[in-house]
Amino acid sequence: MGSQPDSSATASGQHDDEPHGGGIATRLNWLRAGVLGANDGIVSVAAIVVGVAGATTDIGTLLTATLAAVIGGAISMALGEYVSVSSSSDSQKALIAKETWELETMPEEELAELAAIYEAKGVSSATAQQVAKELTEHDALGAHLEAELGIDRHEVVSPWHAAFASFVAFIAGAALPALAILLPPEGLRVPIAFVATLLALAGTGGLGAYLGGARIMPAVVRVVLGGLLALVATYLIGTWLGAAGVV
């Protein structure tokens, strides 16, 4: 006899290995954004400090350049995220306000519109009318926002939260190349910074691909090669400037 499906899973329509909790997509997007923020911190700070290390071995200069790269990059990252999310959040809030007004002033038209959306998806007219009626009775605004606009009013992102998350992610990523260039002995600074940076990029590239459901190895190769190109370019420029006596 074949094994029977678990009755509790069948009844709920869920499987143990499939996330059905609310906000899963949002949390994954936040996590992917954090990985990308850390990746930016790794690449940008590593490229700057390796370039400076190619020009000079003075630890004071390296420390100044490292702190400037970390703090300036983190603030820039946070500001960019704040502006971007503010625009998106304002648009979502305007749409929510518009939908709220329409439900208050023309409820019958909105009910017919909701039923038409489900009917257009292949549901029979009678069933679409019943679904629209029951959803409206349960949560009219939520039903319309989801069906018409794909918006969950409980998941409108705060610009301040996004800015803070980007700031922290950038700092976390930047910490490794910063320490790798400042702590080792003079002759090992650049080699250790190269190795630590590329390993960190391999980790963030693999994690980002895993979270996005993409193939891990191609993603790792892309991000590592990109980081290596940035490091080599800035190191060569720094070395040339140092040899030319500019620094």
C-alpha positions as CSV (number, residue, x, y, z in Angstrom):
1,M,0.0,0.0,0.0
2,G,1.2,3.5,-0.8
3,S,1.8,5.9,2.1
4,Q,-1.1,8.3,2.8
5,P,-0.5,12.1,2.9
6,D,-0.5,13.6,6.4
7,S,-4.1,14.6,7.2
8,S,-3.2,17.8,9.0
9,A,-1.0,18.9,6.1
10,T,-3.8,18.0,3.6
11,A,-6.4,19.8,5.6
12,S,-4.5,23.0,5.8
13,G,-3.1,22.9,2.3
14,Q,0.4,23.4,3.6
15,H,3.6,21.4,3.6
16,D,6.3,21.4,6.3
17,D,8.9,22.7,3.9
18,E,6.9,25.5,2.5
19,P,6.7,28.8,4.4
20,H,3.2,30.1,4.5
21,G,3.5,32.6,7.4
22,G,2.6,36.2,6.8
23,G,5.4,38.5,5.8
24,I,7.8,35.8,4.6
25,A,8.4,37.5,1.3
26,T,9.0,40.8,3.1
27,R,11.5,39.3,5.5
28,L,13.4,37.6,2.7
29,N,13.5,40.9,0.8
30,W,14.9,42.6,3.9
31,L,17.5,39.8,4.3
32,R,18.5,40.0,0.7
33,A,18.8,43.8,1.0
34,G,21.0,43.3,4.1
35,V,23.3,40.9,2.2
36,L,23.6,43.4,-0.7
37,G,24.4,46.2,1.8
38,A,27.1,44.1,3.4
39,N,28.5,43.3,0.0
40,D,28.7,47.0,-0.9
41,G,30.5,47.6,2.4
42,I,33.0,44.9,1.6
43,V,33.8,46.0,-1.9
44,S,33.8,49.8,-1.6
45,V,35.8,49.9,1.6
46,A,38.3,47.2,0.5
47,A,38.9,48.9,-2.8
48,I,39.6,52.2,-1.1
49,V,41.9,50.9,1.7
50,V,43.8,48.6,-0.7
51,G,44.3,51.5,-3.0
52,V,45.6,53.7,-0.2
53,A,47.8,50.8,1.0
54,G,49.3,50.6,-2.4
55,A,50.3,54.3,-2.2
56,T,51.6,54.4,1.4
57,T,52.4,52.3,4.3
58,D,51.8,55.0,6.9
59,I,49.3,53.6,9.4
60,G,47.9,57.0,10.3
61,T,47.0,57.6,6.6
62,L,45.5,54.1,6.3
63,L,43.4,54.6,9.5
64,T,42.1,58.0,8.3
65,A,41.2,56.6,4.9
66,T,39.6,53.5,6.4
67,L,37.4,55.5,8.8
68,A,36.4,57.9,6.1
69,A,35.5,55.1,3.8
70,V,33.4,53.2,6.4
71,I,31.6,56.2,7.9
72,G,31.1,58.0,4.6
73,G,29.9,54.9,2.8
74,A,27.5,53.9,5.6
75,I,25.9,57.3,5.7
76,S,25.7,57.5,1.9
77,M,24.1,54.0,1.8
78,A,21.6,54.9,4.5
79,L,20.7,58.2,2.9
80,G,20.1,56.6,-0.5
81,E,17.9,53.9,1.1
82,Y,16.0,56.5,3.0
83,V,15.2,58.6,-0.1
84,S,14.3,55.5,-2.2
85,V,12.0,54.0,0.5
86,S,10.5,57.3,1.3
87,S,9.3,57.7,-2.3
88,S,7.9,54.2,-2.4
89,S,6.3,54.6,1.0
90,D,4.7,57.9,0.1
91,S,3.3,56.3,-3.1
92,Q,1.8,53.3,-1.2
93,K,0.3,55.6,1.5
94,A,-1.3,57.7,-1.3
95,L,-2.8,54.6,-2.9
96,I,-4.1,53.4,0.4
97,A,-5.7,56.7,1.1
98,K,-7.3,56.7,-2.3
99,E,-8.7,53.2,-1.9
100,T,-10.0,54.1,1.5
101,W,-11.9,57.1,0.1
102,E,-13.3,55.0,-2.8
103,L,-14.6,52.4,-0.4
104,E,-16.3,55.0,1.8
105,T,-17.9,56.9,-1.1
106,M,-18.7,54.2,-3.7
107,P,-18.9,50.8,-1.9
108,E,-21.1,49.2,-4.5
109,E,-18.9,50.1,-7.4
110,E,-15.8,48.8,-5.4
111,L,-17.6,45.5,-4.7
112,A,-18.4,45.1,-8.4
113,E,-14.8,45.9,-9.2
114,L,-13.4,43.3,-6.8
115,A,-15.8,40.7,-8.2
116,A,-14.7,41.5,-11.7
117,I,-11.0,41.0,-10.8
118,Y,-11.7,37.5,-9.6
119,E,-13.9,36.7,-12.5
120,A,-11.1,37.9,-14.9
121,K,-8.9,35.3,-13.2
122,G,-11.2,32.5,-14.3
123,V,-13.7,32.3,-11.3
124,S,-17.3,32.0,-12.3
125,S,-19.4,35.1,-12.0
126,A,-21.5,33.8,-9.1
127,T,-18.5,32.6,-7.2
128,A,-16.6,35.8,-7.8
129,Q,-19.5,37.8,-6.4
130,Q,-19.6,35.6,-3.3
131,V,-15.9,35.8,-2.8
132,A,-15.9,39.6,-3.2
133,K,-18.8,39.9,-0.8
134,E,-17.2,37.7,1.9
135,L,-13.8,39.4,1.6
136,T,-15.4,42.8,1.8
137,E,-17.3,41.8,5.0
138,H,-14.0,40.5,6.5
139,D,-11.6,43.3,5.5
140,A,-12.7,45.5,2.6
141,L,-9.7,47.7,2.5
142,G,-7.2,44.8,2.7
143,A,-9.0,42.8,0.1
144,H,-9.0,45.7,-2.4
145,L,-5.5,46.7,-1.8
146,E,-4.2,43.1,-2.3
147,A,-6.4,42.3,-5.4
148,E,-6.1,45.7,-7.2
149,L,-2.7,47.0,-6.2
150,G,-0.8,44.1,-4.6
151,I,-0.3,46.1,-1.4
152,D,-0.4,44.9,2.2
153,R,-1.1,48.0,4.3
154,H,0.6,46.3,7.3
155,E,3.9,46.0,5.3
156,V,4.5,49.5,4.2
157,V,8.2,49.9,4.9
158,S,9.5,52.7,7.2
159,P,12.2,54.8,5.5
160,W,14.0,55.1,8.9
161,H,14.0,51.4,9.4
162,A,15.4,50.9,5.9
163,A,18.0,53.5,6.4
164,F,19.2,52.1,9.7
165,A,19.3,48.5,8.3
166,S,21.4,49.7,5.4
167,F,23.7,51.6,7.7
168,V,24.2,48.5,9.9
169,A,24.6,46.2,6.9
170,F,27.3,48.4,5.3
171,I,29.2,48.7,8.6
172,A,29.1,44.9,9.1
173,G,30.5,44.3,5.6
174,A,33.1,47.1,5.9
175,A,34.4,45.8,9.2
176,L,36.3,42.9,7.7
177,P,38.4,44.7,5.1
178,A,39.0,47.5,7.5
179,L,40.4,45.2,10.1
180,A,42.3,43.2,7.5
181,I,44.2,46.3,6.4
182,L,44.8,47.8,9.8
183,L,45.8,44.9,12.1
184,P,48.3,42.7,10.1
185,P,52.0,43.6,9.9
186,E,53.0,46.0,7.1
187,G,54.2,43.4,4.6
188,L,51.0,41.3,5.0
189,R,48.4,44.0,4.9
190,V,47.5,43.9,1.2
191,P,47.6,40.1,0.8
192,I,45.5,39.5,3.9
193,A,43.0,42.2,2.8
194,F,42.8,40.6,-0.7
195,V,42.1,37.1,0.7
196,A,39.7,38.3,3.4
197,T,37.7,40.4,1.0
198,L,37.4,37.7,-1.6
199,L,36.3,35.1,0.9
200,A,33.7,37.5,2.4
201,L,32.4,38.3,-1.1
202,A,32.1,34.6,-1.9
203,G,30.0,34.2,1.3
204,T,27.7,37.1,0.6
205,G,27.4,36.2,-3.1
206,G,26.5,32.6,-2.2
207,L,24.0,33.7,0.5
208,G,22.4,36.2,-1.8
209,A,21.9,33.6,-4.5
210,Y,20.5,31.1,-2.0
211,L,18.0,33.6,-0.7
212,G,17.0,34.5,-4.2
213,G,16.7,30.9,-5.3
214,A,19.4,31.3,-7.9
215,R,22.4,29.1,-8.7
216,I,25.1,29.7,-6.1
217,M,28.3,29.0,-8.0
218,P,27.7,31.5,-10.9
219,A,26.7,34.1,-8.4
220,V,29.8,33.5,-6.3
221,V,32.1,33.6,-9.3
222,R,30.5,36.9,-10.6
223,V,30.8,38.7,-7.3
224,V,34.4,37.4,-6.5
225,L,35.6,38.4,-10.0
226,G,34.0,41.8,-9.7
227,G,35.6,42.4,-6.3
228,L,39.0,41.1,-7.5
229,L,38.8,43.6,-10.5
230,A,38.1,46.5,-8.1
231,L,40.9,45.5,-5.7
232,V,43.5,45.1,-8.5
233,A,42.5,48.3,-10.2
234,T,42.7,50.5,-7.0
235,Y,45.9,48.8,-5.8
236,L,47.6,49.4,-9.1
237,I,46.5,53.0,-9.2
238,G,47.6,53.5,-5.6
239,T,51.0,51.9,-6.3
240,W,51.5,54.1,-9.3
241,L,50.7,57.2,-7.4
242,G,53.0,56.2,-4.6
243,A,55.8,55.4,-7.0
244,A,55.3,58.7,-8.8
245,G,55.7,60.6,-5.6
246,V,52.2,62.0,-5.7
247,V,51.5,60.6,-2.2
